[in-house]
Amino acid sequence: MKILPILISFFLFTSLHGQDTIYARKVIHKLCSKKYKGRGYVGKGDIKASRYIASQFRSLGLKPVNRSYFQEFSFPVNTFPGEMTVRYNGRELKPGVDYLVDPSCPSFSFKGKVEFIPLQELNDEKHYDIKGVKLRHVVLDTFTPKLNEEAAISLRKYFGDRQKNLIIRLSNDKLTWSSSPELSNRCIITLKNDIFDRSGPSEFEITVKNRFYRNYQSRNVLGMIEGLKHKDSLIVFTAHYDHLGMMGKKAIFPGANDNASGVAMMLNLAAYFIKNPQDYTLLFIAFSGEENGLVGSNYYVKNPALPLEHIRFLVNIDLMGNGAEGVMAVNGTIFPKQMEKLKSINDREKYLPAVKVRGKARNSDHYWFSEAGVPCFFFYLMGPYPHYHDINDKASAVPLTNFSSAFLLFRDFIVELQK
């Protein structure tokens, strides 16, 4: 007779700790599907994803804000919707696997030899004495630092400002891409070091087709659950839904961990709180433009749909793919009282192995809110996961270790904040 209560308890436990993971998997697979083209700015992948998120808000029962689930805005961004071909000594290379094109690259076409320069440091003149040599296309050695602004100044100093130089940077690092709001006059390609033969010929055939938008139209997605007692007091959940999209027609950057997983967590929280309404009004915002410089959240802070001063606390969620080592709370040192609540919950319930603390950081969408005086945390899970801003951050790759436990911690934290 004791078996039945045990089974009931087991299924209740499984439902509580597993059903949110099932829904999360569904959301992540959907957002990472080819239909959404990496949720970037090629083929309106971001807009398609925004429609899906709005449909989830609607089906869960969240209300639109100011009669719409969308907040429209625009920003400059460089994209690569067209041809993307790199051949080295007759061998066609794979985009995202063998090479990356700098996100600020213009349309570019080249066929011929490229000179190799064995550099130790790009900004160290004694290793870079090529004054008077009219170089147009070069290969830089693996010791070259990343082409940041300081390095770009050195390139202009030695190469001049010729239009559309080709610079091939060899790298031993993992190929990690990004987005750019700017358009360069150089084609910079990062090539895996083990592909390049320093002793042999360096014949390249390169075609890159870009499209630069001065005012790309995107949108944030908003939904709310009205509070039972304090309707004008807000607790806000945010997660960016955009990612890097496509580099040419073959390389897709799915962005499962970054940040389909965060959207999945936010939707799980929305699903719970629609069934368990709180005293405070809960606002859920899925931001676009995060990968292009936190532009969606910046736009919202400057044009809030609901007053910023009504926000009692904001929780920004990113990188929820693996919590094997616990959770990090950015801004934890800035808001010690809230941090103490979070830690005490985890100490009591043993949800996650650790709750770690950082100070301020401009690394996600919480930043502009924090700068505007809104109290907030940025949560990301910690655990081994090798894929970041690459073509392998796929839905099938994220383990979602401790995803359910993180959900319970965030849930309890929100409830505790209202006491």
C-alpha positions in Angstrom: 0.0 0.0 0.0 3.0 2.3 0.5 4.0 2.0 -3.2 1.2 4.3 -4.5 2.2 7.3 -2.4 5.8 6.8 -3.3 4.9 6.7 -7.0 2.7 9.8 -6.7 5.6 11.6 -5.0 7.9 10.5 -7.7 5.7 11.7 -10.5 5.1 15.0 -8.7 8.9 15.4 -8.3 9.5 14.5 -12.0 6.8 17.0 -13.1 8.2 19.8 -11.0 11.8 19.1 -12.0 11.4 17.7 -15.5 8.5 19.3 -17.3 10.2 22.7 -17.5 13.1 21.0 -19.1 10.9 19.3 -21.7 9.4 22.7 -22.6 12.8 24.2 -22.6 14.0 21.6 -25.1 11.1 22.4 -27.3 11.8 26.1 -27.3 15.5 25.7 -27.9 15.0 23.3 -30.8 12.5 25.7 -32.3 14.7 28.8 -32.0 17.7 27.0 -33.3 15.9 25.5 -36.4 17.0 26.5 -39.9 13.8 28.5 -40.3 15.1 31.1 -38.0 18.5 31.4 -39.7 20.5 31.8 -36.5 18.1 34.6 -35.3 20.3 37.2 -36.9 19.8 39.9 -39.5 19.9 37.7 -42.7 16.5 36.6 -44.1 14.7 38.3 -41.2 15.7 35.5 -38.8 15.2 37.8 -35.8 11.7 38.9 -36.9 10.7 35.3 -37.4 11.9 34.4 -33.9 10.1 37.4 -32.4 6.8 36.1 -33.8 7.4 32.8 -32.2 8.2 34.3 -28.8 5.1 36.6 -29.1 3.0 33.5 -29.9 4.3 31.8 -26.8 3.5 34.8 -24.6 0.0 34.8 -26.1 -0.6 31.1 -25.7 0.6 31.2 -22.1 -1.7 34.0 -21.3 0.6 37.0 -20.9 -0.9 40.3 -21.9 0.6 42.7 -24.4 2.0 46.0 -23.2 0.4 49.1 -24.6 -1.7 46.9 -26.9 1.2 45.3 -28.6 3.7 42.5 -27.9 6.3 44.4 -30.0 8.6 47.4 -29.5 10.1 48.4 -32.8 13.5 50.0 -33.2 16.4 50.1 -35.7 20.2 50.0 -35.7 23.1 49.8 -38.1 24.5 46.3 -38.8 26.7 44.5 -41.4 25.4 41.2 -42.8 26.5 38.5 -45.2 23.5 37.1 -47.1 25.3 36.4 -50.3 28.2 34.4 -51.7 31.0 33.4 -49.3 33.8 31.5 -50.9 37.5 31.1 -49.8 39.8 28.8 -51.7 43.4 28.2 -50.7 45.7 26.6 -53.2 42.7 25.3 -55.0 41.0 23.8 -51.9 37.6 25.2 -51.0 37.5 26.0 -47.3 34.4 25.6 -45.0 33.0 28.8 -43.5 32.8 28.6 -39.7 35.0 25.5 -39.7 38.2 26.6 -41.5 37.8 30.4 -41.4 35.7 33.4 -40.4 35.2 36.7 -42.2 35.5 39.7 -39.9 31.9 40.9 -39.2 32.7 44.4 -40.5 34.1 43.1 -43.9 32.8 44.8 -47.1 32.0 42.9 -50.3 35.4 41.7 -51.6 36.8 39.8 -54.5 40.4 38.6 -54.9 42.4 36.0 -56.8 46.2 35.7 -56.5 49.2 35.3 -54.2 49.2 36.7 -50.7 52.5 37.6 -48.9 53.3 36.0 -45.5 54.7 38.2 -42.8 56.0 36.4 -39.7 55.1 38.9 -36.9 55.5 38.5 -33.2 53.6 41.5 -32.1 51.6 43.7 -34.5 52.3 46.9 -32.4 56.0 46.2 -31.9 57.8 48.1 -34.6 61.1 46.2 -34.4 59.2 43.1 -35.6 57.2 45.1 -38.1 59.7 47.2 -40.1 58.1 47.2 -43.5 58.1 50.9 -44.1 58.4 51.8 -47.8 57.1 48.4 -48.9 53.8 48.8 -50.7 52.0 45.7 -49.4 48.3 45.3 -50.3 47.5 41.8 -49.3 49.2 40.0 -46.4 49.0 37.0 -44.1 49.8 37.7 -40.4 51.3 35.1 -38.2 49.6 33.4 -35.3 51.4 35.6 -32.7 49.4 38.5 -34.0 47.0 39.8 -31.3 43.3 40.2 -32.1 42.7 43.1 -34.5 41.4 45.5 -31.9 41.3 49.3 -32.4 45.0 49.7 -31.4 46.0 47.1 -33.9 43.8 48.7 -36.6 45.7 52.0 -36.1 49.0 50.1 -36.7 47.5 48.6 -39.9 46.6 52.0 -41.2 50.0 53.3 -40.3 51.9 50.7 -42.3 49.4 49.9 -45.0 47.9 53.3 -45.5 44.2 53.7 -46.2 43.9 51.8 -49.5 40.4 50.6 -50.2 39.8 46.9 -49.6 43.1 45.5 -48.4 43.1 41.7 -47.7 44.4 40.7 -44.4 44.5 37.0 -43.5 45.1 36.4 -39.8 46.2 32.9 -38.8 44.9 31.6 -35.5 45.3 28.7 -33.1 42.2 29.8 -31.3 38.7 28.5 -31.6 36.8 30.3 -34.3 34.5 32.7 -32.5 32.4 35.1 -34.5 30.5 38.3 -33.7 28.3 41.0 -35.1 29.3 44.5 -36.3 27.4 47.8 -36.5 30.2 49.2 -38.7 31.6 48.6 -42.2 35.3 48.4 -42.7 37.4 49.1 -45.9 39.4 45.9 -45.4 38.6 42.2 -45.8 40.0 40.5 -42.7 39.8 36.7 -42.6 40.7 34.6 -39.7 42.1 31.3 -40.9 42.9 28.2 -38.9 46.6 28.0 -38.5 47.0 24.3 -39.4 45.5 24.9 -42.8 48.2 27.4 -43.9 51.6 26.1 -45.4 54.3 28.7 -44.6 56.8 27.0 -46.9 54.6 26.7 -50.0 52.7 28.9 -52.3 49.9 31.1 -50.9 47.3 31.3 -53.7 43.9 32.6 -52.5 40.6 33.0 -54.3 38.1 34.9 -52.2 34.6 36.2 -52.8 32.6 37.9 -50.0 29.2 39.5 -50.5 27.9 41.8 -47.7 24.9 44.0 -47.1 25.2 46.9 -44.8 22.0 48.3 -43.2 22.1 51.8 -41.8 18.7 51.3 -40.2 17.9 47.6 -39.8 14.4 47.2 -38.4 14.1 44.8 -35.5 12.0 44.6 -32.3 11.8 43.7 -28.7 9.0 41.3 -27.5 7.1 42.2 -24.3 4.5 40.4 -22.3 3.1 41.0 -18.8 1.2 39.3 -15.9 -0.7 41.8 -13.8 0.0 41.8 -10.1 -2.7 40.9 -7.6 -2.0 43.8 -5.2 0.7 46.2 -6.5 -0.1 46.6 -10.1 2.3 49.5 -10.6 5.3 47.7 -9.0 7.2 45.7 -11.5 9.6 42.7 -11.4 11.1 42.3 -14.8 12.6 39.3 -16.6 14.8 39.8 -19.6 16.6 37.6 -22.1 18.0 38.4 -25.5 16.7 36.2 -28.3 18.9 37.4 -31.2 22.1 35.7 -32.3 24.7 36.0 -35.1 22.6 34.6 -37.9 24.4 33.5 -41.0 27.9 34.0 -42.6 27.1 33.5 -46.2 24.5 30.9 -47.3 26.0 27.8 -45.6 27.3 28.8 -42.1 24.5 29.1 -39.5 25.2 30.2 -35.9 22.3 28.6 -34.1 22.9 30.2 -30.6 21.4 27.4 -28.5 23.2 28.3 -25.3 23.5 31.9 -26.3 20.7 32.6 -25.9 17.9 30.3 -26.9 18.4 28.7 -23.4 17.8 32.0 -21.7 14.6 32.6 -23.6 13.5 29.0 -22.7 14.2 29.8 -19.0 12.2 33.1 -19.2 9.3 31.3 -20.9 9.3 28.6 -18.2 9.1 31.3 -15.5 6.3 33.0 -17.4 4.4 29.6 -17.6 4.8 29.1 -13.9 3.8 32.6 -12.8 0.8 32.8 -15.1 -0.6 29.9 -13.0 0.7 31.4 -9.8 0.2 35.2 -10.1 2.2 37.4 -7.7 1.5 40.5 -5.8 3.7 42.5 -8.1 3.2 42.9 -11.9 5.7 40.7 -13.8 7.1 42.0 -17.1 8.9 39.7 -19.5 11.1 41.2 -22.3 12.9 39.3 -25.0 15.5 41.7 -26.5 16.9 41.9 -30.0 20.2 43.5 -30.9 22.1 42.2 -27.9 24.8 40.7 -30.1 25.2 44.0 -32.0 26.0 46.1 -28.9 23.1 45.7 -26.4 21.0 48.0 -28.7 17.6 46.5 -27.9 17.9 47.0 -24.2 19.5 50.4 -24.7 16.5 51.4 -26.8 14.1 50.2 -24.1 15.8 52.1 -21.3 15.5 55.3 -23.4 12.0 54.5 -24.4 10.4 52.4 -21.6 7.0 50.9 -22.3 6.4 51.1 -18.5 8.2 53.6 -16.2 11.7 52.5 -15.1 11.1 53.9 -11.7 8.3 51.3 -11.2 10.8 48.4 -11.5 11.6 47.0 -8.0 14.0 44.4 -9.5 15.1 43.1 -12.8 16.5 39.6 -13.6 18.4 39.2 -16.9 19.0 35.6 -18.0 21.6 34.4 -20.4 23.6 31.2 -21.1 21.4 28.6 -19.3 22.9 25.6 -21.1 24.9 24.0 -18.3 24.7 24.7 -14.6 26.9 21.9 -13.4 29.1 24.3 -11.4 26.3 26.6 -10.3 25.2 30.2 -11.2 26.9 33.5 -11.4 25.1 36.7 -10.2 26.6 39.8 -11.9 25.8 42.9 -9.8 25.8 40.7 -6.7 28.2 42.9 -4.9 26.2 46.0 -5.8 22.9 44.7 -4.2 24.0 42.8 -1.1 20.5 42.5 0.4 19.1 40.8 -2.6 22.3 38.7 -2.9 21.8 37.5 0.6 18.2 36.4 -0.2 19.5 34.5 -3.2 22.2 32.7 -1.3 20.0 31.9 1.7 17.5 30.2 -0.6 20.2 28.1 -2.2 21.7 27.3 1.1 18.4 26.1 2.4 17.1 24.2 -0.7 20.5 23.0 -2.1 19.3 23.8 -5.7 22.7 24.5 -7.2 26.3 23.6 -6.3 27.3 27.2 -5.9 26.0 30.8 -6.1 28.9 33.0 -7.1 29.1 36.8 -7.2 30.5 39.4 -9.5 30.4 43.2 -9.6 29.2 45.4 -12.4 29.8 44.2 -16.0 28.8 45.5 -19.4 28.3 41.9 -20.7 24.5 41.6 -21.2 21.2 43.5 -21.3 21.0 44.3 -17.6 23.8 46.9 -18.1 21.7 49.8 -19.4 19.1 49.3 -16.7 21.8 49.2 -14.0 23.3 52.4 -15.4 19.8 54.0 -15.2 19.6 53.1 -11.5 17.4 50.0 -11.8 18.4 47.3 -9.3 19.1 44.1 -11.2 21.1 40.9 -11.4 22.4 39.2 -14.5 22.3 35.4 -14.1 24.3 32.9 -16.2 24.9 29.3 -15.4 28.4 27.9 -15.0 29.6 24.6 -16.4 31.8 23.1 -19.1 30.4 24.0 -22.6 32.9 24.5 -25.5 30.6 26.3 -27.9 30.3 30.0 -27.9 29.6 32.2 -31.0 30.3 29.3 -33.3 28.4 27.0 -35.6 28.4 24.2 -33.1 26.2 25.9 -30.5 23.3 23.7 -31.5 20.2 22.6 -29.7 21.5 19.0 -29.5 24.7 20.2 -27.8 23.3 21.9 -24.7 23.0 19.5 -21.8 20.7 21.7 -19.7 22.4 20.3 -16.5 20.7 21.8 -13.5 18.3 23.8 -15.6 15.4 22.7 -13.5 17.2 23.6 -10.3 18.1 27.0 -11.6 14.4 27.5 -12.5 13.4 26.7 -8.9 16.0 29.1 -7.5 14.9 32.0 -9.7 11.3 31.2 -8.9 11.8 31.2 -5.2 14.0 34.4 -5.4 11.2 36.3 -7.1 8.7 35.2 -4.5 11.1 36.2 -1.7 11.7 39.6 -3.2 8.0 40.5 -2.7 8.1 39.9 1.0 
